Amino acid sequence: MELIKKVVWAVLVIIVLGAIFALLFWLIDWLALPPPFGRVAHGVLVVGGVFILIFLLLDLIGYPIIKLRKDE
């Protein structure tokens, strides 16, 4: 039962973060930053998203680097 709670939590976090990152990508495109700055901003978002996904998966398998939730 504990694993189901962790998986549901992970899916919800991925959905919320996906929506946030999609809005940030759209905002960067909408602002029409000059070519090097737009690409750098997209790269920073991708690297940040990958790090967050790694931390989330490590927490899911039981090796949290950063505690994102309080265990009950």
Secondary structure as UniProt FT lines:
FT   HELIX           2..31
FT   HELIX           35..61
//
